[in-house]
């Protein structure tokens, strides 16, 4: 199992675990995190935007250009922002910590 800690907008820590190969978006949704994932992981929205803690950000594969373009549409983007649908969990990410932004914006629904 791969353990993940979500830090809510209120600062609460919520721990979850998933099988290797699971996408972070699905793990977050199972842990009742407010990540919509409107496009169901097709990278056509930014409703699964998370902020990876700096210690973990460098351990993730680099974001694709398409992911970076979608992050441009997300609210509250930081240097360590990623789309949860693009993070596939494996043993190297055991202990991953991500923050759930306090606001979200779905540019597909204007």
C-alpha angles and dihedrals in degrees: 000000000000115000121216130184119208118200110206125218086259092055096254117145117226118186123208137170132208142174117267109269095040118128116241091233092062092046091051093049091049088053090053094249113159096248109134101192090196094180093047093238098312092122092240096121139027100230093117095057113148133173113232115214111252093246090060102035095081091052093063124088111260116273116254120243089252091054091049089051091053091047088058086068096050123100119243097012117181135185089269098046120131138166110255091217089065097053112090112192122232136160091276088063095052105137095024114169123204133173122224109225118240093233137031136195128200108203091189089069106054 
